[in-house]
């Protein structure tokens, strides 16, 4: 089992270094630095609350589901960050490219990725055509976390999984 874990860790690190090191350019630096904030607390909470409080049905119900999924999804994130205190890649790998004000807490799992998936999945289940817009947005936020040197791919995958599963469970609670 430990051999598998070591191979996975090496693969995770190599994918991180490819995304963080080889894909950088001025265009993506600009857009991903700002796009990543869609998964931050301010954006995800504000958008969910505004839709819940101001939109007509069924969108108000979906906004409430997004708020609940967002809140609940961060319980397993907080637990995982305590149980598996993984050092952020920019602190562990000397050649990592990062940007101003990088986070210093633990990297596993990605909270931004968890947030964006927990907020967007209820909308994708309410109106499946939104999948064409919201899934790329969620995936770009996750990708941006690697690109900006803040998370390994497995951190992002874990965050996407947690956010999606909690959101689907929240929506299922309504039916």
N, C-alpha and C positions, 0 to 999 in steps of 0.2 A: 504493500500500500504506500509506503513512504517513497518508493521509486517512482510510482505513478504521480504522486504529489510533487516530487522534485521535477519531473518532466513537464507537468502541467505548469508549474511555477516558471520554468524556463521559457516555455512557449508563451505564457502570459506576458512575461518581461520582454520577449522578442517582438511580440505584436505591439506592445506599448511603445517600444523604442522606434519601430517602423512608423507608427502613426505620429508620435511626438517628434521624431527627428527628421524623417524624410519628407513628410507632407507639408511642412511649414512654408507658407508664402504670405505676402502682405495682405492679399484679399481675404484669405481664411483667418489670418490673425485678427483682423478687424471684426469680421462678422461673427466668428465663433466666440470671441471675447464677450460680445454683447448678447448673443443668442443663448449662451449658457445660463444667463440669468432668468430665463423663462422657467427653469427648474428650481430657482431660488425661492425662499420663503415669501418674500414680498410679492412676487408675481403670482405664484401658485395659490397663495391664500387670497390675494385680492381678486383674481379672476374668478375663482370658485365662489367666493362670497358675493361678488357683484352679480354673477349669473343666478345664484340661488335667490338673492333678494330682489332683483330687478327684472328678470326675464319671465315671460309668460310660461305656463305649463305647455309641454312637458319639460321644458328646459330648466325651469326652477327646481323641479324634482331632481333632475340630472345634476344641477349645480350643488344641491344638498348632498347627493351621493358622492360627488367629487370632494366636497368638504370633509365628509366622514371618512372616505377612503384615504385622503391626505393625512388626516389626524391619526387614524389607526395604523397606517403603513409605517409611520415613524416609530412605533413601539418596537417592532422587530429590528428596525435599523439601529435604534439606540442599544438594544440588547446585543446585537451582533458587533457593534463597535466596541462594546465593553469586553465581550468574550474573545474577540479576535482583533486585538489592537495592531492592525497593520499600518506600518509607516507609509506615508504618502510617497509616491514614486519620485517626486522632485527632491525629497529629502534622502532617499535611498540610492538613487542613481545619479552620479555626478554630472552627466551630460544632458540632463533633462532640461527642456526649454519650458519655462513657466512665465507668468505675467505678474503684474503688480498685485499685491495683497493676497498671496496664496494662503489657503487654509492650512492650519497646523494640527487639527484633530486627526483622528484615525481615518483611513481611507475606505475600509470595507464595512458595509457596502456604500455605494454612492447615494447620498441623500437627495441630490438634485435629480438623479435619474429616477429614483423611487418616486419623488414628488411629481415629476412630469408624467410618468406612466399612471400613477394613481389618480391624477386629475383628468387626463385625456381618455383613459379607457372607458369610463362611464359615458362619455359623449359618443365614443365610437360604437358602444353597444346600443345606445338610444337611436342613433342614426348612422347606419353602417357606411353611407357614402362619405362620412367625415373621416373614415379610415384613410382615405387617399390624401388627406391634408394633415391630420393629427398624428398619424403614425410616423411620417417623415419628420415632423417637428420633434416628436419624442426621441426618435433615433438620433437626430442631429444634436439634441441636448446631451444625450449619452455620449456620443462621439466627441463632443466638445470637451467633456470632462477628461478624456484621454489626451486629446490634442493639447489641452492647456497644462498638461503635466500633473494633474491632480488625482487621477485614478488609473488603476490598471484595468484592462478589459474585463477581468473577472469581477471587479468592483461594480462596474457598469451593468454587467449581465445580472449580477445578484440584485442590484437595485431595480432593474427593469422587471425581474421576476417577482420580487416582493410587491412592487407597485401594481403590477398587473393582477396578481392573485388576490391581493386585498381589494382592489377595485372590482374585480369580478364577483368576489364574495359579497361585497357591499351591494352591488346591483342585484345579485341573486336574492338577497334578503328582502328586496322590495317585491319580488314576484312570487 
